Amino acid sequence: METIIANDATQYVKIAATLAQEFSKDAAERDKAGGTAKVQRDALRESGLLNLIIPKEYGGEGQPWSIVLKIARELAKTDAALGHLYGYHAFQTVLPHIAGTAKQKEYFYTQSAKNNWFWGNSSNPIEPSLIGRRQGDSFTLNGHNTFSTGAKDSDRLAITWYDNAEKTTFYLGIIPSSRQGVTINTDWDGMGQRQTDSGSVTFENVVVEADEVIDFTESKGTPFATFDAILSQIVLANVFVGSAEGALEEAKKYTIEKSRPWYLTNYEEAIDDPFIQRSYGDLWIDVQAAVQLVEKAGEKVDEAWAKDRSLTEEERGETALFTGAANAFGTKVALHVTSEIFQVMGARSATRKNNFDRFWRNVRTHSLHNPIEYKRKNIGRWMLTGEYPTPTVYS
């Protein structure tokens, strides 16, 4: 599709809805095939949506996070992998803003908008398997990172490494995905999110130039420097809730068009069964509650993001509570809805051809990367002690 310039924020969401409708035509088949969603990624490139979060002074659209998150959720209604890829693209795009200098922020924003970059990442801060040796002001990297969402077919990679196996010093860099020595492996084998290209990346004598290494000098010690965890969690919360919305809509269509009433009843249509009606009522209520919570959390993110480096620890903590709650509740609702839909669709819905289980598999796969029990614990501790969640890569 041709690039579209929207006149107001709602138009961006409409563009995403149009894309999602097109993506839905082969979403079930693509999930089975796995691999890279090249056609769909190119459609996102052409849509004008990649530069939404970039401020207007740097050539972007200057939209708030709440709009970006709605788009990720809209895409996830039909394809959670694409919602994830889009949300994480925006998340990676702002890393130089969060952690780098004003000069790096300006450079990466400007170049990304100018060249319509699609961002991916390669990072595993918990298991340091990529080591960089300093050579002057640059680094030479050898090793691998095991999780690399959207690395395939990306234009830029946000990568992390340590200077030794003992994790003495942590580094973040932005490099071209085509950099010599970078091998993006096709080894992602998740049962869900099968087109996120979340496998490993191998680095063999990969040079990271001095100006590609994010300089923490200006951001170090500021609450805003830890905002990356908040963004990753609210992106995924919207992917989960979008998956629940999409699963419920697919189930409704199936129940109306194909489900049969239970043979021991006298109902002519499955939709006349009061038990099925009640189940749909419960599922719809749960989904609406989850939607309201992720949107409230999105508003909190907008408020905090606008503070930039003036963000206080309390403001950061308040935002983390809402995004953590949205992620935990969104996960709970999405897992329930994506499983329960089979109960209201009936036995014939549970076939590989229909592939309705992709909604559950997608939510289950990625929600395991950040257990919601720890989010609940963090929120409960705050309620009892007033202590905000400790900033980490996951909170």
KANORJO-V823593 format. One record per backbone hydrogen bond with DSSP energy under -1.0 kcal/mol. NH is the residue of the N-H (numbers start at 0). CO is the residue of the C=O. If there is no record, write none. Layout:
BEGIN
nh = <NH NH>
co = <CO CO>
END
This chain:
BEGIN
nh = <3 10 12 13 14 15 16 17 18 19 20 21 22 23 24 29 30 31 32 33 37 40 41 42 43 44 45 51 57 58 59 60 61 62 67 68 69 70 71 72 73 74 75 77 78 82 83 84 85 86 87 88 89 90 91 92 93 94 97 98 99 104 105 106 107 108 109 110 111 112 113 114 116 119 120 121 122 130 131 132 134 137 138 139 140 141 142 143 144 149 150 153 154 155 156 157 158 159 160 161 162 166 170 172 173 174 176 178 181 182 184 195 200 201 202 203 205 207 211 212 213 219 221 224 225 226 230 231 232 233 234 235 236 237 238 239 240 241 242 243 244 245 246 247 248 249 250 251 252 253 254 255 256 257 258 264 271 272 276 277 278 279 280 281 282 283 284 285 286 287 288 289 290 291 292 293 294 295 296 297 298 299 300 301 302 303 304 305 309 310 315 316 317 318 319 320 321 322 323 324 325 326 327 328 329 330 331 332 333 334 335 336 337 339 340 341 342 344 345 348 349 350 354 357 358 360 361 362 363 364 365 366 368 375 376 377 378 379 380 381 382 383 384 385>
co = <46 7 8 9 10 11 12 13 14 15 16 17 18 19 21 25 26 27 28 29 35 36 37 38 39 40 41 48 54 55 54 50 53 51 63 64 65 66 67 68 69 70 71 74 74 78 79 80 81 82 83 84 85 86 87 88 89 91 93 94 95 100 101 102 103 104 105 106 107 108 109 110 111 155 148 157 146 141 161 139 137 134 207 132 205 130 202 128 200 195 147 150 117 117 174 119 172 121 170 129 168 163 160 158 211 156 154 175 178 201 199 192 144 182 142 180 140 138 208 209 171 215 218 221 222 223 226 227 228 229 230 231 232 233 234 235 236 237 238 239 240 241 242 243 244 245 246 247 248 249 250 251 252 253 253 261 268 269 272 273 274 275 276 277 278 279 280 281 282 283 284 285 286 287 288 289 290 291 292 293 294 295 296 297 298 299 300 301 306 307 311 312 313 314 315 316 317 318 319 320 321 322 323 324 325 326 327 328 329 330 331 332 333 335 336 338 339 340 341 345 346 348 350 354 355 356 357 358 359 360 361 362 365 371 372 373 374 375 376 377 378 379 380 381>
END
